[in-house]
Amino acid sequence: MLKHQKSNKPTTASELRAHAEDRLRYKPETNAVLSYSKDELLRLNHELSVHQIELEMQADELRYSSDLLALSNADLEASFSQYADLYEFAPSGYLTLALDSTILQVNLTATKMFGVSRSLLKGNRFITFVSVADQATITKMIADVFLTTEHQFCEVTLISDENHFPGLHHTFSGHTIRIDATLSPDSTECRAIIIDITESKKAAIAALELSEERHSSLFKHMLNGIAYCKMIYSDGRPVDFLYEQVNLRFETQTGLKNVEGKKFSEIIAGTPDPNTELLELYGRVAASGKPERFEVYIDAMKMWFEGSAYTLQSDHFVAIFDNITERKLAELALKKLSVTVEQNPSMVVITDAHGAIEFVNASFTETTGYTLEDVKGKNPRLFKSGITPKALYDELWQTILSGNVWRGELQNTKNNGELYWESEVISPVLDTDGKIINLVGIKQDITAQKRLLSELSVAKEKVKEAELLKAAFMANISHELRSPVSGILGFSELLKSPDLSKEELLEYNDLIFKSGERMLHLINDLVDYSRIEAGESMLQISTTSVNQVMSDIAAFFTHEVDRQKLRISFTAGLPDSKSIIDTDGSKLHQILTNLIQNAIKFTTSGAIEFGYTEKNKMLHFYVRDSGIGIPLAMQVKIFERFRQVDNKLTQHYKGSGLGLSISKAYVELLGGTIRVESEEGKGSTFIFTLPYNPIHNAVTNPNETLSAAKDSVLRTQHSALSSTILIVEDDDASRYLLQKMLKNESMNILYANNGREGVDMVEDHPEIKLVLMDLKMPIMNGFEATKLIKQKHPELPIIAQSAFSSLEVRRKASEAGCSALISKPIKKDELLEKMHEMLEKKPELHLW
Ligand code: ADP
């Protein structure tokens, strides 16, 4: 409801206007509206729009009231004046416009904004006050208001036209205003509210400019490469893209220049098939709008990139990326290195600066048995064997801590406790300040090498020793040969003297004989030794009476022992019947002979005892003396060839240094072992074993068991023979010796110089009862001749003689038909005994 107030206000419109203009003049606070913000202005505008509508409604009401209710003029005017004030002094300008923009009404605020008095404004067209470009905007807006009857708005810039309105001060010149227009209720005019938005627009433009500047500076200065691109499709598939815009870094990151406006395929020349992985990714992003990260290798560029792709616009994408080629290559190099380290055949151990293990490779685990889990965080002292001297570790740490590389060899322990040798290189890894950050140890297991080296040096020592031994042996042998030879020659010379007494003659003769025997002994040793060395020493197993061998040997040495003023005795460990075994009797004989000869040689007083006992299916033989004894250090060595104890006590004893090695070889061939127990100055006991395989019911042939002793000289007296025999021999001296040996036998001796002659002689002389056949002869050898003779005269005994009585020779002689073989130098007694056997008793007996 309107309140009607009495007032003395002017009643006519012109009076009212003049009155309002006055008021405005005295109302400077209305200018405050100009300092309002855009939001405030909008709010005020809204308020005023509401007020305006309210005013219009009230005006209608007033009119209606005055017409219908005939209110007093005074009341109406009072009310009207109140709303007129609101209209005139509103913070926005109000205009009422005709379709052609003619200003019909204008409030005070609007006149101030235009800087033109109301009288000048009214009747003029609004478009006259705006720039030419904006005139059409206003015209269109007003037309739209009338056309659509809906609210329209636009923004235009005011101008002042000094010429058109001379003398006017136009404060708002160049200001931007917003015009909101609505059609009047009766559709005859258009009402416009004008707000000055110059300041807020400026602020908005400034903000936009700032933001744009920031973005473009970001785009320009970002360290990543940025490319704004348009995707190119073919049949719906992304096949290429176009660089629309790139930043400065794009060039540094890719090395590509002037790419804007060009296609990817054009830029990366020589790649008809551009990187599909990349294209697919960009295509996906451009199509879906979903950003994606990528890490991609572009083969044509030989470069790695990492980044992300976004979309701002459809079919477009922005790629923000970094060239990570260097890092990638470093990573790959590192990967290569780590594979190299992991797969290295050398052991690799890496620790931190304090020695805590960080890494061990497969080879380390393989060699030591320690896995990375076992040793991680632990100190390598875990592997210490305790054998490597502390000084070496001190040196190691000193070297490493001073930043140097240490090289050396250590003995460490494996997980299973086993010791091993390693050759190691330990290098400190320094940071840029020279501070140690890691220690890298590269090691090799050199245990096998070490063992080989030590074996090699032992072998070398042995070779050296063997060479020395051989040299000593050669010197010894030449001495051993020379002495008897010079004895033989010397005494033979003396024998020539005409005035020799019978005693002297016998003595010289004895000395010559002994020298010969000594030589023979040496030669026999050498032959046996070379047979053993050549692996030719074969066994000839026969039924042997061990007790018989023992008593034969005792008998053989009695004479010599007597001469040396020693005693000899033997003890048989078994009764005769149980002492018969299958063995090589000859070798057993030789072993015992060697040991007893040594015992006699190295004993000056006392007794030699020998014998055997049976224990655990073995015969334990012993030869004990009370001689000089053997130093402990030599007790094993003397069984090696050429070994002789070299000291004051032994220096005047003779020998080849072969006897014990031959004995040892024979004992072992027969299935036993040999050793010595001895104390220096007190004597020695040599002990050897042989398997005991008794032959209980054996009917022993004394000749067989004796065969082993056949090499020894049997001092048997033989009755004289009276038969014709044939000697087939090419060597004069040998023939002569035989002749002399047989001179007391009443024999008719025929001679042949070679096998051929021998065969003929047998044919020509049927009275021949026995043939002594040398084996090595010119024209026809003894084997051939024997065969031919035996073909016609199988009963005729043929005794072969040879300086080479190797097994091979014996076998061949036997095959050819020889009844027996005696070795040269021929011993008279042995020869006679064999001849007697052949001629008198058992000419058919083959003595093998
Ligand atoms: P040889 O006696 O010909 O030198 P052997 O092989 O038979 O060669 O013996 C080797 C060495 O063993 C002898 O030189 C001697 O030093 C020592 N030896 C052997 N038997 C005895 C022993 N019964 N008493 C002391 N030393 C001995």
Residues whose N, C-alpha, C, O or C-beta is under 5 A from the ligand:
A	BS01	ADP	N598 A599 F602 G627 G629 I630 I638 R643 Q644 V645 T650 K654 G655 S656 G657 L658 G659 L660 S661 S684
